[in-house]
Amino acid sequence: MPKINLQNKPIAITGASSGIGAATAIECARAGMPVVLGARRVEKLNDVAERIRAGGGRAEVVECDVVIEEDNAALINRAIESFGSIYAVFANAGVGLEKPLADTTDSELRELFEVDFFATMHTIRAALPHMIEAQSGHVLVCSSCLARFPLPYNGAYSAAKAAQHHIGRALNVELSPHGIFVSTVHPIGTKTEFFETATRRSGVEGVAMPEHTPEWCMQDASVVARAVVKCLRKPRPEVWTSFFVRYGMGISGFMPRIADRAVSRMVREYQAAKRSANDHS
Ligand SMILES: NC(=O)c1ccc[n+]([C@@H]2O[C@H](COP(=O)([O-])OP(=O)(O)OC[C@H]3O[C@@H](n4cnc5c(N)ncnc54)[C@H](OP(=O)(O)O)[C@@H]3O)[C@@H](O)[C@H]2O)c1
């Protein structure tokens, strides 16, 4: 299949006010795509839009809480009003929760799944009728490497990311007769505001998870952004940014006992560091 020319193919991106979403918006604009940026923090969206416009790209900003179904429709409608159509959508907005599962309440679980799972469905549903009508399009969902390997103390988050992965894979087959590609994106640890926000939301104090994540498991948001644009040009069902993690997690699927042993060591060190940080605060 020849590479898709992305010039003038509009994309809407949720969670575009920071991290992976902002970096992807900038990279898509570089590839010639008009971009609609959605998130709740409008000033931050405006900063990203200004950067895109300064580079000669086109960008629109929509204040959007992805949990509210109508906000997702407004995001997609803005692409159609301003750029004439919607070619792609990146359901990227997401939050973390770092907490022992035994202490996680139903309301915390529901709140997490509202953003990380149901909102993904809202975003996709808002775009699909237009893509089906055009018989072309590309839906990308920002899942995680944790879709394939549940990280202890992040079990609820891992479950939400696995759920996103499953709907993405199923949709790819369901929508292929309409000429629509669906790809799930599986970043490893990425240096963004994510961990700070997750720590705040979870009510945990002390050291941040990235400080206790091996360097080979961490990357810049620009790595994910470039991988997403590569996938837009040459669609594939899954986007992984680390060969090692992808295959390591695949193997762990049929060696769960060994996988649990390996991860428990890393988690023990992290928990000990957190306890010691709390004791000294
Ligand atoms: N960082 C990592 O290590 C990592 C690894 C794997 C996967 N991921 C996934 O990557 C995606 C992006 O995260 P990130 O790392 O770039 O973190 P980030 O910098 O914290 O970005 C999260 C984005 O989601 C938006 N968001 C959160 N709740 C929202 C809501 N209710 N409505 C609209 N937007 C909302 C935030 O915007 P506002 O606050 O302005 O609304 C922000 O733009 C997430 O789905 C995350 O699960 C991250």
The ligand as a Gaussian input file, in Angstrom:
#p B3LYP/6-31G(d) Opt

LIG

0 1
 N        3.010000       9.474000      30.116000
 C        3.060000       8.149000      30.055000
 O        3.973000       7.498000      30.595000
 C        2.033000       7.388000      29.231000
 C        2.337000       6.058000      28.884000
 C        1.397000       5.338000      28.160000
 C        0.204000       5.923000      27.782000
 N       -0.061000       7.216000      28.136000
 C       -1.340000       7.784000      27.708000
 O       -1.059000       8.917000      26.908000
 C       -2.207000       9.790000      26.918000
 C       -1.722000      11.221000      27.084000
 O       -1.073000      11.352000      28.328000
 P        0.242000      12.213000      28.533000
 O        1.331000      11.300000      28.947000
 O        0.485000      13.103000      27.389000
 O       -0.147000      13.023000      29.857000
 P       -0.548000      14.561000      30.080000
 O        0.549000      15.436000      29.654000
 O       -1.025000      14.610000      31.493000
 O       -1.773000      14.759000      29.085000
 C       -3.079000      14.316000      29.374000
 C       -4.031000      15.109000      28.522000
 O       -5.349000      14.611000      28.730000
 C       -6.198000      15.722000      28.901000
 N       -7.374000      15.366000      29.688000
 C       -7.433000      14.744000      30.888000
 N       -8.714000      14.656000      31.286000
 C       -9.466000      15.246000      30.323000
 C      -10.861000      15.489000      30.161000
 N      -11.761000      15.094000      31.073000
 N      -11.273000      16.130000      29.045000
 C      -10.374000      16.534000      28.117000
 N       -9.065000      16.338000      28.207000
 C       -8.618000      15.705000      29.303000
 C       -5.355000      16.792000      29.577000
 O       -5.872000      18.080000      29.242000
 P       -6.627000      19.090000      30.240000
 O       -6.144000      18.803000      31.638000
 O       -6.220000      20.432000      29.723000
 O       -8.075000      18.804000      30.041000
 C       -4.017000      16.589000      28.866000
 O       -3.979000      17.323000      27.681000
 C       -3.105000       9.290000      28.045000
 O       -4.185000       8.576000      27.492000
 C       -2.220000       8.335000      28.831000
 O       -2.954000       7.310000      29.452000
 C        0.832000       7.965000      28.844000

